[in-house]
Each structure stands twice: as C-alpha cells, then as structure tokens.
Amino acid sequence: MLRTWPSTERPREKLLARGAEALSEAELLAILLGTGTRGATAVDLARGLLVEFGGLRGLLEADHRRLLAARGLGLARYAQLKASLELVRRYLESRLERGDALSSPADTRRFIAARLRGHPHEVFAALFLDNRHRVIRFEEMFRGTIDGASVYPREIVRRALELNAAALIVAHNHPSGVAEPSHADRALTHRLREAVGLVDVRLLDHLVVGDGEIVSFAERGWV
C-alpha cells in the first residue's frame, strides 16, 4: 500500500514537496487514478498501463473500447483520463483566446499540435486572425481518410470573409506521423495563398503536424 511508503516516495507528497516536474509519468498518472487494484498500488497500475499502451500518449489517445478493456480501468477512470486531456487542450486554447495578439509562436504550435496530433485521419484547420493578429477563431475545416483530406480554398475564403479576418494560419496533421510536407501540400498552400490574397487576407503560415515535430512553411520560406 502507498500509505506504508516513506512520505517522500508517495506521489502526492512528492509532488507537494518537490513540484510536479519531479514526478515520473507513472507517478503523475497514479495521482490521477487515485487508487490501485487488488494486489497492486496506484503506481503499479499506472506503470502497467503505460507499458500496455506504449506510453502516455498511447494511453490518452486510445479509443474507449480498448481503455475500458484494460485492467484497472472502468468508466470512472476512463472519464478522468479524458477529462484531464480535455483540460490540457482548453488550457492551451485559453492562451490563444479571442482578443489576444499572437505573441508566442511556441504557444500557437503547442495549441495546434494538441488539437490535431493523434487523429487517425487527416484534419485541416484554420486559425483566423484580425488585422492586429489577434485570435478570432480556430476551426477544423475539413476531415479526410488516413491518406488525406479534400481542402477547398473557396470555403476558407468564404469563412475568412464571414469572420472579417485579415490573416490566418492553416494547419493539418499527417496520420503517418511524418511531418515532412508533400508536393500536394506545397501546391495547396500556393493555391490557398493566392485565393485569400484576392480578398486581402494574408496567409501567415501553414503548419504540418507529425508525430514528434511540426514543420512550418513560413520558416522554410514557402509562404
């Protein structure tokens, strides 16, 4: 039982004494789970889940059937895991709230990665901005199969006009995990830049979200 451990080794007490960054992923997950199962502490349960799902990301992105079938997880703990993931997404989104100017490219990337990474299919999204680069809205515009999504520049132009946007950042994920843009990605970016330019909307960047990296078209001089 965790209560028999030295207080400095119990995850919750360790967090309070040394900060969350001092804990391992298993210890952080154990705090979220709260208790273990018969014959296993919360930390044992957390370690087992991380091994079974191939790490924290695999666990948090697993579908509900697989999660509910895992040892030690039920509806209540499934809800806790999904709620924790949604809280992180909303926290990142709150840093890009309407009316705030984009002052941190890192915040923008973290938010977009949190929204797009992990989808089993391709999702194309747009972050609409005003003339001072303040956030108006983030929207998922198109969804596709594992191989790609059909993107229609005219729909993005229409939405930009509806929102009175002056600039935008677009992004999409690669379900393969490889962030390197394809020739089709570059051709689409060129068409989109021209289309929004006709209505005086500036395309600031196109981000491609992979498994462990994000490629910026702006950084490569492609927009």
C-alpha atoms as one frame of an Amber mdcrd trajectory, in Angstrom:
protein
   0.000   0.000   0.000   1.197   3.506  -0.789   0.428   4.705   2.705   3.201
   2.435   4.050   5.823   4.072   1.827   8.046   6.853   3.177   6.189  10.129
   2.636   8.919  11.403   0.302   8.253   8.478  -2.039   4.460   8.795  -2.204
   3.490  10.532  -5.465   1.172  13.106  -3.938   3.516  14.035  -1.108   6.457
  14.048  -3.516   4.576  16.468  -5.774   3.770  18.794  -2.890   7.338  18.751
  -1.643   9.272  18.892  -4.911   6.834  20.002  -7.619   5.068  18.083 -10.385
   8.129  18.165 -12.641   9.957  15.868 -10.188   7.493  13.026 -10.760   7.690
  10.321 -13.392   4.808   9.778 -15.803   3.762   6.717 -13.793   3.674   8.757
 -10.578   1.657  11.552 -12.180  -0.774   9.030 -13.628  -1.031   7.312 -10.234
  -2.195  10.592  -8.661  -4.860  10.892 -11.330  -6.016   7.289 -10.847  -6.136
   7.748  -7.081  -6.052   4.102  -6.011  -4.717   0.819  -7.251  -6.337  -2.576
  -7.574  -6.177  -5.759  -5.539  -2.512  -6.604  -5.114  -1.254  -3.535  -6.988
  -0.621   0.033  -5.896  -1.738   3.010  -7.974   1.860   3.354  -9.202   1.955
  -0.333 -10.196  -1.313   0.119 -12.069  -0.014   3.259 -13.791   3.217   1.553
 -14.847   1.279  -1.401 -16.239  -0.997   0.866 -18.254   1.921   2.816 -19.698
   3.582  -0.414 -20.798   0.357  -1.831 -22.237  -0.420   1.296 -24.273   3.142
   2.101 -25.263   3.454   5.264 -23.194   1.392   8.209 -22.041   0.361   9.375
 -25.475  -0.838   5.916 -26.492  -2.878   5.711 -23.309  -4.539   9.114 -23.636
  -5.299   8.684 -27.332  -6.637   5.110 -27.133 -10.275   4.572 -28.047 -12.808
   3.946 -25.315 -13.248   0.231 -26.042  -9.568  -0.503 -25.550  -9.362   1.667
 -22.449 -12.391   0.085 -20.820 -10.947  -3.366 -21.509  -7.682  -2.555 -19.726
  -7.042  -3.951 -16.251  -7.853  -1.465 -13.527  -9.790   0.946 -15.705 -13.545
   1.428 -15.691 -15.998   4.101 -16.691 -14.987   6.435 -13.860 -11.261   6.276
 -14.603 -11.895   6.471 -18.333 -13.796   9.695 -17.682 -10.930  11.013 -15.531
  -8.367  10.384 -18.266 -10.458  12.009 -20.992 -11.310  14.961 -18.756  -7.630
  15.540 -17.964  -6.759  15.543 -21.672  -9.561  17.990 -22.461  -8.431  20.286
 -19.646  -4.958  20.451 -21.202  -6.443  21.278 -24.600  -8.626  24.008 -23.129
  -5.720  25.427 -21.160  -3.670  25.730 -24.345  -6.655  27.230 -26.154  -7.140
  29.773 -23.370  -3.690  31.143 -24.177  -4.975  31.947 -27.648  -8.270  33.485
 -26.614 -10.127  35.909 -28.815  -8.717  39.399 -28.468  -5.174  38.268 -27.637
  -2.443  39.038 -30.155  -0.257  36.122 -31.185   2.933  36.891 -29.303   4.304
  33.375 -28.887   4.817  31.048 -31.878   5.529  28.281 -29.360   2.076  28.674
 -27.752   0.473  28.598 -31.190   2.291  25.408 -32.104   1.505  23.701 -28.813
  -2.173  24.521 -29.179  -2.396  23.349 -32.789  -0.435  20.181 -32.023  -2.756
  19.382 -29.107  -5.780  19.804 -31.354  -4.523  17.897 -34.393  -1.983  15.312
 -33.268  -3.315  11.812 -32.705  -6.234  11.849 -35.131  -6.395   8.605 -37.147
  -7.420  10.667 -40.180  -6.192  13.915 -41.671  -7.713  17.127 -40.311  -7.223
  20.536 -41.929  -7.786  23.523 -39.638  -7.509  27.302 -39.725  -6.724  29.912
 -37.090  -8.415  33.165 -38.161  -6.845  36.470 -37.047  -7.745  40.161 -37.243
  -5.516  42.913 -38.649  -3.524  43.044 -35.392  -3.047  39.276 -35.408  -5.480
  38.829 -32.546  -7.287  35.497 -32.497 -10.826  35.464 -33.868 -11.480  31.742
 -34.048  -9.903  28.322 -34.558 -11.905  25.929 -36.707 -11.447  22.437 -38.099
 -12.415  22.956 -41.726 -12.021  19.590 -43.442 -11.592  15.936 -42.485 -10.415
  13.047 -44.603  -9.223   9.456 -44.645  -5.875   8.213 -43.395  -4.404   9.306
 -46.737  -5.564  12.901 -46.819  -8.340  15.443 -46.778 -10.021  17.313 -49.598
  -9.387  21.026 -48.997 -11.352  23.716 -50.813  -9.698  27.157 -50.738 -13.003
  28.844 -51.628 -14.527  27.568 -48.365 -11.652  29.039 -46.376 -12.047  32.331
 -48.239 -15.772  32.333 -47.513 -15.199  31.681 -43.810 -12.481  34.338 -43.585
 -14.899  36.899 -45.037 -17.666  35.835 -42.650 -15.332  36.313 -39.688 -13.862
  39.528 -41.086 -10.392  38.003 -40.795  -7.328  39.813 -42.060  -4.881  36.918
 -41.718  -4.827  33.229 -40.984  -2.631  30.301 -40.108  -3.620  26.924 -41.506
  -2.513  23.534 -40.285  -3.077  19.867 -40.884  -1.824  16.615 -39.423  -0.156
  13.656 -41.075  -1.581  10.454 -39.531   1.556   8.636 -40.716   3.499  10.636
 -38.133   5.906  12.051 -40.716   5.647  15.840 -40.746   7.558  16.438 -43.984
   5.196  18.274 -46.382   4.271  16.604 -49.641   4.253  18.194 -53.090   0.458
  18.287 -52.775   0.794  20.225 -49.510   3.007  22.811 -51.179   0.715  23.126
 -54.187  -2.317  23.571 -51.921  -0.523  26.253 -49.926   0.256  28.151 -53.119
  -3.382  27.986 -54.258  -4.664  28.986 -50.848  -2.273  31.937 -50.559  -3.445
  33.210 -53.938  -7.127  32.657 -53.123  -7.115  34.513 -49.796  -4.881  37.209
 -51.253  -7.649  38.127 -53.701  -9.764  39.256 -50.727  -6.862  40.951 -48.876
  -6.364  38.160 -46.341  -2.765  37.190 -45.615  -1.684  33.588 -45.160   0.924
  33.738 -42.381   1.894  30.088 -42.159   0.968  26.500 -42.886   1.915  24.045
 -40.150   2.173  20.299 -40.715   1.818  18.280 -37.529   3.626  14.962 -37.349
   4.344  12.522 -34.577   7.176  14.373 -32.891   7.638  17.560 -34.882   5.853
  20.387 -36.636   7.023  21.761 -39.970   6.434  25.467 -40.627   6.089  26.617
 -44.235   6.946  30.172 -43.143  10.243  29.048 -41.644  11.130  27.355 -44.914
  10.215  30.431 -46.934   7.290  28.728 -48.684   4.576  31.315 -47.861
